Amino acid sequence: MAQFIVRNLEDDVRDKLRELARSHGQSMEETVREILRRAVMKQHASQPHLGSRIAKRFEGVGLEQDIEELRGQPIQPENFDR
């Protein structure tokens, strides 16, 4: 497991973390771990997948048919010498 030190943390933030930990019956360390886990998971879960981001960017452009799925098909490089 990794460890790190947070320097220059304001006293009032430390005190609020201590109060929060005490109210949940936890150590300050466990409270900070939970806060970090939730922050990282929330950010990761809220980010849409690449295909959804591409579709959103180009919605309203006028494409009226579905784009064929290319998964599992060999990729043909473009020939620029034509």
C-alpha positions in Angstrom: 0.0 0.0 0.0 1.2 3.5 -0.8 1.7 6.3 1.7 2.0 10.0 1.3 2.3 13.1 3.5 0.1 16.2 3.0 2.1 19.3 3.9 0.8 22.8 4.6 -2.7 21.6 5.4 -4.6 24.4 7.1 -5.3 23.8 10.8 -9.1 24.3 10.4 -9.2 21.6 7.6 -7.3 19.2 10.0 -9.7 20.0 12.8 -12.8 19.5 10.6 -11.3 16.1 9.4 -10.8 15.2 13.0 -14.4 16.1 13.8 -15.7 14.2 10.8 -13.7 11.1 11.7 -14.9 11.3 15.3 -18.5 11.6 14.3 -18.2 8.4 12.1 -16.2 6.5 14.8 -13.1 6.3 12.5 -9.6 7.4 12.6 -8.6 10.5 10.6 -6.6 8.3 8.3 -9.6 6.1 7.5 -11.7 9.2 6.9 -9.2 10.7 4.5 -8.9 7.3 2.7 -12.7 7.2 2.2 -12.7 10.8 1.0 -10.0 10.1 -1.6 -11.6 6.9 -2.7 -15.0 8.6 -3.3 -13.4 11.5 -5.1 -11.5 9.3 -7.5 -14.4 6.8 -8.1 -16.8 9.7 -8.7 -14.6 11.3 -11.2 -13.9 8.0 -13.0 -17.5 6.9 -13.1 -18.8 10.3 -14.4 -16.6 10.4 -17.5 -18.5 9.0 -20.5 -16.8 6.5 -22.8 -15.0 7.7 -26.0 -17.8 6.7 -28.3 -20.4 8.6 -26.3 -18.1 11.7 -26.3 -17.6 11.5 -30.1 -21.3 11.1 -30.7 -22.1 14.1 -28.5 -19.5 16.2 -30.3 -21.0 15.5 -33.7 -24.7 15.4 -32.9 -26.7 17.7 -35.1 -24.3 17.5 -38.0 -26.8 15.7 -40.1 -25.8 12.0 -40.1 -29.0 10.1 -40.4 -27.7 6.5 -40.6 -25.9 4.3 -38.1 -22.1 3.9 -38.4 -21.1 0.3 -38.8 -19.3 -1.3 -35.9 -15.6 -2.0 -36.8 -14.7 -4.2 -33.9 -12.9 -7.4 -34.9 -12.4 -6.3 -38.5 -9.0 -5.9 -40.0 -7.9 -2.3 -40.5 -7.2 -1.2 -44.0 -4.6 1.6 -44.2 -5.6 4.5 -46.5 -3.8 4.7 -49.8 -2.7 8.3 -50.4 -0.9 7.6 -53.7 -4.0 7.6 -55.8 
